[in-house]
Amino acid sequence: MEYMAHLEKDRKLSKILFESLPELTLHKNIPIRLMASIMSQQLSTHVARVIFRRFLELYNGKEPTVKKVLATDPTVLRAIGLSNNKVSYILNVARFCIEHNITDTKLQKMDNISIIEMLTEIKGVGKWTVEMLLMFSLGREDIFAVDDLGIQQAMIKLYKLDNTDKKALKEKMLQLSAKWSPYRTYACLHLWQWKDEK
């Protein structure tokens, strides 16, 4: 893939670019993807999958509309293993998406910064959550998740960065990642993969 040639210009990063990764894809029903992202926070991948499956079972195994989610009794959502906070955040997402008429088409037309600014207005949705949505659901190729712990750990190791001052560390990470643009998402994917294989 063409991104490889661009990222290989970074000599240190090139050491971990073993093979190109599958192309990023666009998923449907972005508001539900955002809810799934909230459900999975601080959970292992396995537990997150189980909870999302239980969530779908509430709607006959199909992805519901945001209106259906908003009409769901909070106690029913809590019963699938969600905390009170997560239930209220998921309902916040549903409410916000209805009020602001958030659709896949609307989001696809917006740029990354506008999407981050808009969706982080929702209580319970942080910048990192929206960045993951941009990468994995909207298929955006140029997202750099500077706050992601895995990315931080991988870059500290690969670039021998000093992590005593978090602010300085993030500034250095942003500086290093600037040259990966417009393929920063792929760089993040390789960093995660390399860290997991270590």
C-alpha positions as CSV (number, residue, x, y, z in Angstrom):
1,M,0.0,0.0,0.0
2,E,1.1,3.5,-0.8
3,Y,1.3,4.7,2.9
4,M,4.2,2.3,3.5
5,A,6.6,4.2,1.2
6,H,5.7,7.4,3.0
7,L,6.1,6.0,6.6
8,E,9.3,4.2,5.7
9,K,11.0,7.6,5.4
10,D,11.1,7.7,9.2
11,R,14.1,5.4,9.8
12,K,13.0,4.4,13.3
13,L,9.4,3.7,12.4
14,S,10.5,1.8,9.3
15,K,12.0,-0.9,11.6
16,I,8.5,-1.9,12.7
17,L,6.7,-1.7,9.4
18,F,6.9,-5.4,8.6
19,E,3.9,-5.7,6.2
20,S,1.1,-3.4,5.1
21,L,-2.1,-3.5,7.0
22,P,-5.6,-3.9,5.5
23,E,-7.1,-0.7,4.2
24,L,-9.2,1.3,6.7
25,T,-12.9,0.8,6.1
26,L,-16.0,2.9,6.6
27,H,-18.6,1.4,8.8
28,K,-22.4,2.1,8.9
29,N,-24.4,3.3,11.9
30,I,-21.7,5.6,13.4
31,P,-23.8,6.6,16.4
32,I,-24.1,3.0,17.4
33,R,-20.3,2.6,16.9
34,L,-19.9,5.5,19.3
35,M,-22.1,3.8,21.9
36,A,-20.1,0.6,21.4
37,S,-16.9,2.6,22.0
38,I,-18.3,3.9,25.3
39,M,-19.3,0.4,26.4
40,S,-15.8,-1.0,25.7
41,Q,-14.0,1.6,27.8
42,Q,-11.7,0.1,30.4
43,L,-12.7,-3.4,29.5
44,S,-10.8,-6.2,27.8
45,T,-11.7,-6.8,24.1
46,H,-13.4,-10.1,25.1
47,V,-15.6,-8.6,27.8
48,A,-16.5,-5.6,25.5
49,R,-17.6,-8.0,22.8
50,V,-19.8,-10.0,25.2
51,I,-21.5,-6.8,26.4
52,F,-22.0,-5.5,22.9
53,R,-23.6,-8.8,21.9
54,R,-25.9,-8.6,24.9
55,F,-26.8,-5.1,23.8
56,L,-27.7,-6.2,20.3
57,E,-29.8,-9.1,21.8
58,L,-32.0,-6.4,23.4
59,Y,-33.0,-5.5,19.8
60,N,-33.4,-9.0,18.3
61,G,-29.7,-9.2,17.4
62,K,-29.9,-6.2,15.1
63,E,-28.3,-2.8,15.5
64,P,-31.0,-0.5,16.8
65,T,-31.8,3.1,15.8
66,V,-30.8,5.8,18.2
67,K,-34.5,6.4,18.9
68,K,-34.9,2.8,20.0
69,V,-31.9,3.1,22.3
70,L,-33.2,6.3,23.9
71,A,-36.6,4.5,24.5
72,T,-34.8,1.7,26.3
73,D,-35.3,1.6,30.1
74,P,-32.0,2.4,31.8
75,T,-32.4,-0.6,34.1
76,V,-32.5,-2.9,31.1
77,L,-29.2,-1.4,29.9
78,R,-27.7,-1.8,33.3
79,A,-28.8,-5.5,33.4
80,I,-26.4,-6.3,30.4
81,G,-23.4,-5.4,32.6
82,L,-23.1,-1.6,32.0
83,S,-22.3,0.8,34.9
84,N,-24.7,3.6,35.7
85,N,-22.2,6.1,34.2
86,K,-22.0,4.2,30.9
87,V,-25.8,3.9,30.7
88,S,-26.2,7.7,31.1
89,Y,-23.4,8.4,28.5
90,I,-25.0,6.0,26.0
91,L,-28.4,7.7,26.5
92,N,-26.6,11.1,26.1
93,V,-25.2,10.0,22.8
94,A,-28.7,8.8,21.6
95,R,-30.2,12.1,22.7
96,F,-27.5,14.3,21.1
97,C,-27.7,12.4,17.8
98,I,-31.4,12.9,17.6
99,E,-31.3,16.6,18.6
100,H,-28.4,17.3,16.2
101,N,-29.6,15.0,13.4
102,I,-26.3,13.1,13.4
103,T,-26.3,10.6,10.5
104,D,-23.5,8.7,8.8
105,T,-23.8,10.9,5.7
106,K,-23.5,14.1,7.8
107,L,-20.4,12.8,9.6
108,Q,-18.8,11.6,6.3
109,K,-19.0,15.2,5.0
110,M,-17.3,16.7,8.0
111,D,-13.6,17.1,8.6
112,N,-11.8,15.4,11.6
113,I,-11.5,18.5,13.8
114,S,-15.2,19.5,13.4
115,I,-16.2,15.9,14.3
116,I,-14.0,15.9,17.4
117,E,-15.3,19.4,18.5
118,M,-19.0,18.4,18.0
119,L,-19.0,14.9,19.5
120,T,-16.9,15.9,22.6
121,E,-19.8,18.2,23.6
122,I,-21.6,15.0,24.6
123,K,-21.0,14.3,28.3
124,G,-19.1,11.0,28.6
125,V,-17.4,11.3,25.2
126,G,-13.8,12.4,25.3
127,K,-11.3,13.2,22.5
128,W,-9.7,9.7,22.5
129,T,-13.1,8.1,22.0
130,V,-13.8,10.3,19.0
131,E,-10.3,9.6,17.6
132,M,-11.0,5.9,17.8
133,L,-14.3,6.4,16.0
134,L,-12.6,8.4,13.3
135,M,-10.0,5.7,12.8
136,F,-12.0,2.5,13.1
137,S,-15.5,3.6,12.0
138,L,-15.0,6.5,9.6
139,G,-11.8,5.1,8.1
140,R,-9.9,8.4,8.4
141,E,-6.2,7.9,7.5
142,D,-4.6,10.8,9.3
143,I,-5.5,10.6,13.0
144,F,-2.9,10.6,15.7
145,A,-4.0,9.5,19.2
146,V,-1.5,11.3,21.3
147,D,-3.4,10.5,24.5
148,D,-3.5,6.7,23.9
149,L,-1.4,4.9,26.5
150,G,-0.4,2.1,24.0
151,I,0.9,4.7,21.5
152,Q,2.8,6.5,24.2
153,Q,4.4,3.3,25.4
154,A,5.4,2.2,21.9
155,M,6.9,5.6,21.0
156,I,8.8,5.9,24.3
157,K,10.4,2.6,23.5
158,L,11.0,3.1,19.8
159,Y,12.2,6.7,20.0
160,K,13.8,6.4,23.5
161,L,11.7,9.3,24.7
162,D,11.8,10.7,28.2
163,N,8.4,10.3,29.9
164,T,9.0,12.1,33.2
165,D,7.1,15.2,31.9
166,K,3.8,14.1,30.3
167,K,3.3,17.5,28.5
168,A,6.8,17.5,27.0
169,L,6.3,13.9,26.0
170,K,3.1,14.7,24.1
171,E,4.7,17.7,22.4
172,K,7.6,15.5,21.2
173,M,5.2,12.8,20.0
174,L,3.2,15.3,18.0
175,Q,6.4,16.7,16.5
176,L,7.5,13.1,15.5
177,S,4.1,12.2,14.1
178,A,3.8,15.4,11.9
179,K,6.0,13.8,9.3
180,W,3.8,10.7,9.1
181,S,0.9,12.8,7.8
182,P,-1.3,12.1,5.9
183,Y,-1.1,8.5,7.1
184,R,-0.9,8.9,10.9
185,T,-3.7,6.4,11.5
186,Y,-1.6,3.6,9.8
187,A,1.4,4.6,11.9
188,C,-0.7,4.2,15.1
189,L,-1.9,0.8,13.9
190,H,1.7,-0.3,13.4
191,L,2.8,1.0,16.7
192,W,-0.1,-0.8,18.5
193,Q,0.7,-4.0,16.6
194,W,4.4,-3.8,17.4
195,K,3.8,-3.1,21.1
196,D,1.4,-6.1,21.4
197,E,3.9,-8.4,19.8
198,K,6.7,-7.4,22.1
